[in-house]
Amino acid sequence: MGDSVTEAALPVPAGLRAGPVYLDYNATTPVDPRVTEAAMPYWTDFFGNPSSDHSYAVEPRRALADARARVADLIAARAGEIVFTGSGSEANLLALRGAVLAPGGRRAHLIVQATEHPAVLETARALDRLHGARVTVLPVDQHGLVALDTLDAALRTTADRTVVSIMAANNETGAVQPITEIAGLAHEHGALVHCDAAQACGKIPVDVERLGVDLLTVAGHKMYAPRGAAALFVRDGVALEPVVYGGGQERGLRAGTENVALAVALGTAAQLAADDLEAGAANRIAALRDALHEQLVAALPGRVRLNGPAERRLPNTLNISIDGVRGHHVLENALAVAASTGSACHSGVHAPSPVLTAMGFDAGRALAAIRLSLGRWSTEDDIAAAVRALVSAAVQR
C-alpha cells in the first residue's frame, strides 16, 4: 500500500500490509483495528451474561445497549428496533420467514427481484416449497434496476398478505435501487417492505425513515466488523415469527445469550461508518474508483465495458467486462490484485453471473466481468498497481 494522508491517519489491518492490492471489499472488509480493540475486553474481562442479576452483568448489559444505539443511529432508527443476528443472511431469513409466518392466517405473497442476494432468493424459494408462499420475481433493466410499473402490476395481482423484499444496493454492480419509491408504492397496496442493505450501510447514507421500509438488514463484515455480527431493523409494530425460539432475547425474535463482543464490534463499526459518511469519505473512494476505471479505459482502448449504472451505484464499486478475455483468466494472471468475478465455478466450469444475466447481458460479456470494490484503506498507489496488473493480464489473452 502506498503512502497517503488517509493511510497515515488510520490504523491499518495487519493482513493488508503485505500481499496483493485488496479490491474485494464487497466480499468482506478487513476488521478495523479500532473495532478489534473495542470488542476485545468483552471476550476477556467482561464475560458476564447481560441478563444476569449480579455485578458481572452490569458492563456487558451497558455495552450491549450502547452497541444497539450506535447501530440504530447509523440508519436513523430507534435502539429498540434493532435485533442482533449472526449474519446478514440470518437477518434476511428472520425478515422474510418471520413476515410470511407471522400470525394472521392468510397465504403470503412474496415479491423479490431477479438480482437479489441468494440469501433472499433461496429463502423465497424455501418459503414457497415449505409453506406455500406465492413468489413473484421481478425483472430488472439493463442497469439492474427495478421498474416501478412491474412492481405495481405484481402488487395488483393479489389480495394475499404481501411482503416486498428489494435490496438497497447490488453486491456485484453496486446498482442502487429506488427504495423510497418502492416502499411508498408497496405501502399503498398494504404490503410490508424489507430491504437488504448489507452492501449499502456504511457506504451511502441509509435512513429507514426516509426510505420508508419496515425491515432492513445490516451486515457487519461489509463495514469493517467481524463476520458473525449483523442486525435486523424491525419497525415498531411489525409482527414477526421468531427465527430462534427460547429465552426471549432480542425482543423474543432470536433467542440465545447475546454475544456482547460481536455486538460491540458492530456498534463500533457503525459509529466509525457514520463518522466516515459525515467526513465525506465516500467522495474520496468514488474518486479512486473513477480513476481506476478511467486508467483501464485508457490502457485498453475500446475493450472496457461498464456493467451497471454509471451514476446510480455505490461509490466504491466498479464492475467491468474486458472484451476478448474472461474475467477469471484476468484475475488468475493478475496476481498483484485480489478481486472477484460474478461467475460461479463448479468443477472447473464457469457459469455466467446470474446478476449480469438478469440484466440482459450475453454469456460472453457476463463471463468477462470483474468486480473491483474499494474501501477504507484503498490508495492512489493501490489503483496504479492494480491497473498495471490488470492491463498486463488482459493483454496476455
NORTAHU-V337069 format. One record per residue. N is the residue number from 1. PHI is phi as a letter, one per 30 degrees, with the letter a starting at -180 (* if undefined). PSI is psi in whole degrees, 0 to 359 (none if undefined). OMEGA is omega in radians with two decimals (999 if undefined). Layout:
# NORTAHU-V337069
n = (N & N)
phi = (PHI & PHI)
psi = (PSI & PSI)
omega = (OMEGA & OMEGA)
This chain:
# NORTAHU-V337069
n = (1 & 2 & 3 & 4 & 5 & 6 & 7 & 8 & 9 & 10 & 11 & 12 & 13 & 14 & 15 & 16 & 17 & 18 & 19 & 20 & 21 & 22 & 23 & 24 & 25 & 26 & 27 & 28 & 29 & 30 & 31 & 32 & 33 & 34 & 35 & 36 & 37 & 38 & 39 & 40 & 41 & 42 & 43 & 44 & 45 & 46 & 47 & 48 & 49 & 50 & 51 & 52 & 53 & 54 & 55 & 56 & 57 & 58 & 59 & 60 & 61 & 62 & 63 & 64 & 65 & 66 & 67 & 68 & 69 & 70 & 71 & 72 & 73 & 74 & 75 & 76 & 77 & 78 & 79 & 80 & 81 & 82 & 83 & 84 & 85 & 86 & 87 & 88 & 89 & 90 & 91 & 92 & 93 & 94 & 95 & 96 & 97 & 98 & 99 & 100 & 101 & 102 & 103 & 104 & 105 & 106 & 107 & 108 & 109 & 110 & 111 & 112 & 113 & 114 & 115 & 116 & 117 & 118 & 119 & 120 & 121 & 122 & 123 & 124 & 125 & 126 & 127 & 128 & 129 & 130 & 131 & 132 & 133 & 134 & 135 & 136 & 137 & 138 & 139 & 140 & 141 & 142 & 143 & 144 & 145 & 146 & 147 & 148 & 149 & 150 & 151 & 152 & 153 & 154 & 155 & 156 & 157 & 158 & 159 & 160 & 161 & 162 & 163 & 164 & 165 & 166 & 167 & 168 & 169 & 170 & 171 & 172 & 173 & 174 & 175 & 176 & 177 & 178 & 179 & 180 & 181 & 182 & 183 & 184 & 185 & 186 & 187 & 188 & 189 & 190 & 191 & 192 & 193 & 194 & 195 & 196 & 197 & 198 & 199 & 200 & 201 & 202 & 203 & 204 & 205 & 206 & 207 & 208 & 209 & 210 & 211 & 212 & 213 & 214 & 215 & 216 & 217 & 218 & 219 & 220 & 221 & 222 & 223 & 224 & 225 & 226 & 227 & 228 & 229 & 230 & 231 & 232 & 233 & 234 & 235 & 236 & 237 & 238 & 239 & 240 & 241 & 242 & 243 & 244 & 245 & 246 & 247 & 248 & 249 & 250 & 251 & 252 & 253 & 254 & 255 & 256 & 257 & 258 & 259 & 260 & 261 & 262 & 263 & 264 & 265 & 266 & 267 & 268 & 269 & 270 & 271 & 272 & 273 & 274 & 275 & 276 & 277 & 278 & 279 & 280 & 281 & 282 & 283 & 284 & 285 & 286 & 287 & 288 & 289 & 290 & 291 & 292 & 293 & 294 & 295 & 296 & 297 & 298 & 299 & 300 & 301 & 302 & 303 & 304 & 305 & 306 & 307 & 308 & 309 & 310 & 311 & 312 & 313 & 314 & 315 & 316 & 317 & 318 & 319 & 320 & 321 & 322 & 323 & 324 & 325 & 326 & 327 & 328 & 329 & 330 & 331 & 332 & 333 & 334 & 335 & 336 & 337 & 338 & 339 & 340 & 341 & 342 & 343 & 344 & 345 & 346 & 347 & 348 & 349 & 350 & 351 & 352 & 353 & 354 & 355 & 356 & 357 & 358 & 359 & 360 & 361 & 362 & 363 & 364 & 365 & 366 & 367 & 368 & 369 & 370 & 371 & 372 & 373 & 374 & 375 & 376 & 377 & 378 & 379 & 380 & 381 & 382 & 383 & 384 & 385 & 386 & 387 & 388 & 389 & 390 & 391 & 392 & 393 & 394 & 395 & 396 & 397)
phi = (* & d & d & a & d & d & d & d & d & c & d & c & e & e & d & c & d & b & j & d & d & d & b & b & d & d & d & a & c & d & d & d & e & d & d & e & d & d & d & e & d & d & c & c & d & c & c & d & d & d & d & d & c & c & d & d & d & d & d & e & d & d & d & d & d & d & d & d & d & d & d & d & d & d & c & i & c & c & e & d & c & c & c & d & b & c & a & d & d & d & d & d & d & e & d & d & d & d & d & d & c & d & e & l & i & d & d & c & c & c & c & b & b & d & c & d & d & e & d & d & d & d & d & d & d & d & d & d & d & c & b & i & d & d & c & c & c & d & d & b & d & d & c & i & c & d & d & d & d & d & d & e & d & d & d & d & c & b & c & d & d & c & b & c & b & b & d & d & b & d & d & c & c & i & e & c & d & d & d & e & d & d & d & d & d & d & d & e & c & i & d & d & b & c & b & d & c & e & d & d & d & j & c & b & d & b & b & d & d & d & d & i & d & c & b & b & c & b & b & d & d & c & b & i & c & d & d & j & c & a & a & b & d & b & e & e & j & d & c & b & d & d & c & b & c & l & d & j & d & h & i & i & c & b & d & k & e & d & d & d & e & d & d & d & e & d & d & d & d & d & d & d & d & d & d & d & d & d & d & i & d & d & d & d & d & d & d & d & e & d & d & e & d & d & d & d & d & d & d & b & e & i & c & c & b & d & c & j & d & d & c & d & a & d & d & c & c & b & c & b & c & c & e & j & a & d & e & d & d & d & d & d & c & c & d & d & b & c & b & b & c & c & d & c & c & b & h & i & c & c & c & d & e & d & d & d & d & d & d & j & d & d & d & d & d & d & d & d & d & b & c & c & b & c & a & e & c & d & b & d & d & e & d & d & d & d & d & e & d & d & d & e & d & d & d & d & h)
psi = (141 & 168 & 141 & 160 & 319 & 314 & 320 & 330 & 339 & 140 & 135 & 129 & 139 & 325 & 343 & 354 & 343 & 155 & 186 & 165 & 126 & 112 & 46 & 38 & 337 & 341 & 310 & 152 & 149 & 149 & 126 & 131 & 331 & 328 & 315 & 315 & 319 & 324 & 330 & 318 & 339 & 357 & 344 & 286 & 313 & 73 & 354 & 157 & 122 & 346 & 355 & 166 & 3 & 182 & 333 & 343 & 345 & 307 & 317 & 320 & 318 & 315 & 322 & 317 & 320 & 317 & 319 & 319 & 323 & 319 & 317 & 317 & 324 & 326 & 14 & 41 & 180 & 149 & 322 & 352 & 4 & 125 & 119 & 140 & 177 & 352 & 164 & 324 & 319 & 321 & 319 & 319 & 314 & 317 & 308 & 308 & 319 & 320 & 320 & 321 & 2 & 150 & 141 & 327 & 341 & 151 & 142 & 146 & 118 & 121 & 120 & 182 & 163 & 339 & 18 & 159 & 148 & 333 & 331 & 312 & 317 & 327 & 319 & 317 & 320 & 322 & 328 & 311 & 318 & 333 & 6 & 18 & 140 & 131 & 129 & 128 & 113 & 144 & 167 & 164 & 189 & 347 & 359 & 17 & 147 & 136 & 132 & 330 & 328 & 323 & 317 & 318 & 319 & 322 & 333 & 353 & 3 & 149 & 7 & 167 & 123 & 136 & 125 & 128 & 110 & 130 & 153 & 316 & 142 & 140 & 336 & 313 & 343 & 3 & 130 & 118 & 154 & 72 & 320 & 315 & 320 & 314 & 319 & 316 & 316 & 319 & 331 & 331 & 9 & 18 & 155 & 144 & 124 & 143 & 122 & 104 & 25 & 317 & 339 & 322 & 127 & 340 & 322 & 160 & 135 & 117 & 110 & 333 & 315 & 320 & 327 & 20 & 159 & 332 & 140 & 134 & 134 & 133 & 121 & 321 & 359 & 356 & 43 & 22 & 167 & 157 & 145 & 355 & 117 & 177 & 158 & 126 & 126 & 108 & 140 & 132 & 348 & 124 & 132 & 150 & 136 & 154 & 332 & 131 & 147 & 241 & 357 & 6 & 161 & 55 & 23 & 5 & 339 & 89 & 160 & 140 & 131 & 142 & 93 & 320 & 316 & 325 & 316 & 319 & 314 & 318 & 318 & 316 & 321 & 319 & 317 & 321 & 318 & 319 & 317 & 315 & 318 & 327 & 356 & 24 & 329 & 327 & 321 & 315 & 320 & 323 & 320 & 317 & 314 & 324 & 320 & 313 & 311 & 320 & 324 & 318 & 317 & 324 & 337 & 67 & 133 & 1 & 345 & 124 & 133 & 132 & 119 & 178 & 146 & 327 & 308 & 71 & 169 & 146 & 346 & 357 & 129 & 115 & 118 & 156 & 137 & 117 & 138 & 1 & 143 & 148 & 318 & 332 & 319 & 311 & 329 & 332 & 349 & 72 & 345 & 4 & 136 & 110 & 187 & 159 & 168 & 1 & 156 & 141 & 123 & 116 & 39 & 357 & 124 & 133 & 147 & 152 & 127 & 329 & 309 & 328 & 317 & 334 & 357 & 8 & 145 & 170 & 324 & 313 & 320 & 321 & 343 & 355 & 145 & 131 & 121 & 112 & 127 & 170 & 198 & 325 & 10 & 140 & 170 & 322 & 323 & 316 & 315 & 317 & 320 & 318 & 314 & 315 & 317 & 320 & 316 & 318 & 322 & 328 & 346 & 330 & none)
omega = (-3.09 & 3.12 & 3.03 & 3.08 & -3.12 & -3.11 & -3.12 & -3.07 & -3.05 & 2.98 & -3.04 & 3.07 & -3.07 & -3.09 & 3.14 & -3.01 & 3.08 & 3.14 & -3.05 & 3.05 & -3.08 & 3.10 & -3.13 & -3.11 & 3.09 & 3.06 & 3.02 & 3.11 & 2.96 & 3.07 & 3.12 & -3.14 & 3.10 & 3.06 & 3.10 & -3.12 & -3.13 & -3.06 & -2.97 & -3.12 & -3.11 & 2.92 & -3.03 & -3.00 & -2.99 & -2.99 & -2.98 & 3.05 & -3.08 & 3.12 & -3.12 & -3.06 & -3.09 & -2.99 & -3.14 & -3.12 & -2.96 & -3.10 & 3.05 & -3.14 & 3.11 & -3.12 & 3.12 & 3.13 & 3.13 & 3.12 & -3.14 & -3.14 & -3.13 & 3.08 & 3.12 & -3.13 & -3.12 & -3.07 & 3.09 & 3.09 & 3.01 & -3.06 & -3.13 & 3.13 & -3.11 & 3.08 & 3.11 & 3.10 & -3.10 & 3.12 & 3.02 & 3.11 & 3.10 & 3.10 & 3.08 & 3.12 & 3.11 & -3.12 & -3.02 & 3.11 & -3.13 & 3.14 & -3.12 & -3.07 & 3.14 & 3.13 & -3.13 & 2.98 & -3.11 & 3.05 & -3.09 & 3.02 & -3.10 & -3.13 & 3.10 & 3.09 & -2.84 & -3.08 & 3.08 & 3.03 & 3.10 & 3.11 & 3.08 & -3.08 & -3.13 & 3.04 & 3.11 & 3.13 & 3.12 & 3.13 & 3.01 & -3.06 & -3.00 & -3.01 & 3.06 & 3.09 & 3.06 & -3.06 & 3.01 & 3.10 & -3.11 & 3.04 & 3.03 & 3.11 & -3.06 & 3.08 & -3.13 & -3.07 & 3.11 & 3.04 & -3.08 & -3.12 & 3.09 & 3.06 & -3.14 & 3.13 & 3.14 & -3.13 & -3.10 & -3.05 & -3.01 & 2.97 & -3.14 & 2.98 & -2.99 & 3.07 & 3.10 & 3.11 & -3.14 & -3.12 & 3.09 & -3.09 & -3.08 & -3.09 & -3.13 & -3.05 & -3.07 & -3.11 & -3.10 & -3.09 & 3.10 & -2.98 & -3.13 & 3.14 & 3.12 & -3.13 & 3.12 & 3.12 & -3.14 & -3.13 & 3.05 & 3.13 & 3.09 & -3.10 & 3.00 & -3.05 & 3.02 & 3.09 & 3.01 & -3.10 & -3.09 & -3.11 & -3.04 & -3.04 & -3.12 & 3.13 & 3.09 & 3.09 & 3.08 & -3.08 & -3.04 & 3.10 & 3.12 & 3.14 & 3.12 & -3.09 & 3.11 & -3.10 & -3.12 & -3.07 & 3.06 & -3.14 & -3.04 & -3.02 & 2.98 & 3.14 & 2.91 & 2.96 & -3.13 & 2.94 & -3.08 & 3.13 & -3.12 & -3.11 & 3.00 & 2.94 & 3.09 & -3.10 & 3.11 & 3.13 & 3.11 & -3.12 & 3.10 & 2.93 & -3.13 & 3.04 & 3.05 & -3.11 & 3.11 & -2.90 & 3.04 & 3.10 & 3.10 & 3.11 & -3.13 & -3.07 & -3.11 & -3.09 & -3.14 & 3.13 & -3.03 & 3.02 & -3.02 & -3.12 & 3.13 & 3.06 & 3.10 & 3.10 & -3.14 & 3.12 & 3.10 & 3.10 & 3.12 & 3.12 & 3.11 & 3.12 & 3.10 & 3.11 & 3.12 & -3.13 & -3.14 & -3.12 & 3.12 & -3.12 & -3.14 & 3.13 & 3.10 & -3.11 & 3.11 & 3.12 & 3.08 & 3.10 & -3.12 & 3.08 & 3.09 & 3.14 & -3.08 & -3.13 & 3.08 & 3.10 & -3.12 & -3.09 & -3.12 & -3.01 & 3.10 & -3.05 & -3.02 & 3.13 & 3.10 & 3.07 & -3.10 & -3.07 & 3.11 & -3.05 & -3.00 & -3.13 & 3.12 & -3.09 & -3.05 & -2.89 & 3.06 & 3.08 & -3.09 & 2.92 & 3.10 & -3.09 & 3.01 & -3.13 & 3.12 & -3.08 & -3.10 & 3.06 & 3.11 & -3.07 & 3.08 & -3.11 & 3.09 & -3.02 & 3.13 & -3.11 & 3.00 & -3.12 & -3.05 & 2.85 & 3.08 & -3.07 & 3.07 & -3.13 & 3.10 & 3.14 & 3.08 & 3.13 & -3.09 & 3.09 & -3.13 & 3.07 & 3.06 & 3.13 & -3.12 & 3.06 & 3.11 & 3.10 & 3.05 & 3.14 & 3.11 & -3.05 & -3.12 & 3.14 & -3.13 & 3.14 & 3.09 & -2.98 & 3.03 & 3.06 & 3.11 & -3.08 & -3.03 & -3.13 & -2.97 & -3.06 & 3.09 & -3.09 & 3.07 & 3.11 & 3.07 & -3.12 & 3.14 & 3.14 & 3.14 & 3.13 & 3.14 & -3.08 & -3.09 & 3.13 & 3.12 & -3.14 & -3.09 & -3.13 & 3.06 & -3.11 & 999)
